[in-house]
Amino acid sequence: MNLTLIKSFHCKLLGIGLLLVYAGPLQAASPRLIVILVGDQVRADYMERYHDDLAPDGLRRFRDEGTYFAQAARDDAVEKTSPGHVLIGSGLYARQSGIVNNEWYDAVSSRSVSAAEILPGGRRTQLRWFAGTSFARRLHAAKPESRVVSISLKDRGALLLTGPDQDEAYWWDHDSQGYRAYGQSPTWLQDFNRRQADYVLTHDRWEPLVPVYGDKAAAFAATAVILADHVKPEHDLGKNFPHEIRSLDALMSTPYSDDLSEELAEKAITQWKLGKNPKGVDVLTVSFSAVDLVGHQFGPDSQEIMDAFLRLDKDVAHLMRFVDREVGENVVWVFSSDHGVTPFPEIPLSQGFKAGRVPFDKAVLPHGEWIAATAAPFIYLENNHKEDADRLKKDLQALEGVQAVYTSKEIMTGHAPKEIQRSFYRPKPGEPSRSGDLWVILKPKYIFSDAPYGTTHGQPTADDQRVPLGFYGAGIGRVLREDVVSPVRIAPTLLHLLKIPAPDLSKPLNVFNYSESKTPTR
């Protein structure tokens, strides 16, 4: 063999090697599948509080083997499901998307409207009130052959996460007592629904997945005593374990509903052949609703919420193992939550802190005759009382638990915090304000509640804003980060990975191809 040729070939290889060494980390390859998981109402502290009880191949993959943001928090002001899903999936604040709440009052039709109201008949999902450019629309514009499929118990969880222009969305329909599709329900979905009657027969009792002992058991017992008069579960579930399940509606308000969502996700992966698309990347989103349903009824300090969270982890592990088998390694996973939740006010009250329930029905608010409707935290005034907003503001600020009140005029002229402005959708000329005429902000540990039962969320407080945020999978660095970031940066991060420009969105997060990685510590 010619020695000159050998030396030349070796030099070329060396040059390529040097180029690779000095070029820095390579850009992550485009994945075959992106899976976005949302745990509705999962507080950030659940990931730490119950870390040691989590499965090794479920949520711990995000916390211990991926890039995890331990201080993540929403940075807007209406911590509700609908704006939270849009924030995660499309990277849009309510000021951009128009999705200001789960429901709001429409003065034109004099009725409450839903953020997830659909416009039927489209080839892909269409929504009546969505004003911004969704993730699904950006993806299809850049990569027309890609598919986006969403699943949730809630319509807003399925329809809003990656927004209009999804290829399909599936959610639970109370009227038909089964899952429905945006388009025509396929045969495989009809078959899936037929099995649910049998599912109730085999899941007629909700018992703890993991027994509790010692201090943890004592803490749960003490909480149960404090909340004895404030827990009122739906569908005759009962206040304490074991909870008897006597109907499909009852079952769907327990963690078993997440089992069905996970199983439906597997069916969708198989039927759509997600992750096996030769012409584009596929996206699956699954919003798990059970923690939210349980949290509203029993609160974040209950044994029920621990059980719901651990069962969510079990479902996540099951789905991740399924994708591992069916798709392989070139998958990027995201896990976050749309919002947290405030404890039952009776808990901090028992500890000596100020807390309480603030009624928000117009019948009990000052000058209720001026008010057309309320949709916490918004107050909508009758047309002939729009000029009385400042006077009503003064009286509202005197109520116990009220931190601040802003009029729509103050917000539109910049005289309100940035969190408020990000969540205020500026109406077009001639349109009524979706965010009302007055916006009421509560003090920490206070909730809007017209009854002495349950708890809720929706305020710009740490309880409601702090959420988990983690990436895992192909090209993801292994690092635990303590910087405060918002889930609004998830969508631009995924678009950056797919090389889809989104200059109007927030800055992408650096989660791909770390040159150095840090082993997560607790």
Summary of the structure (lengths in Angstrom):
residues: 522
radius of gyration: 24.3
end to end distance: 58.6
largest distance: 98.1
contacts: 1806
relative contact order: 0.19
helix: 37%
strand: 17%
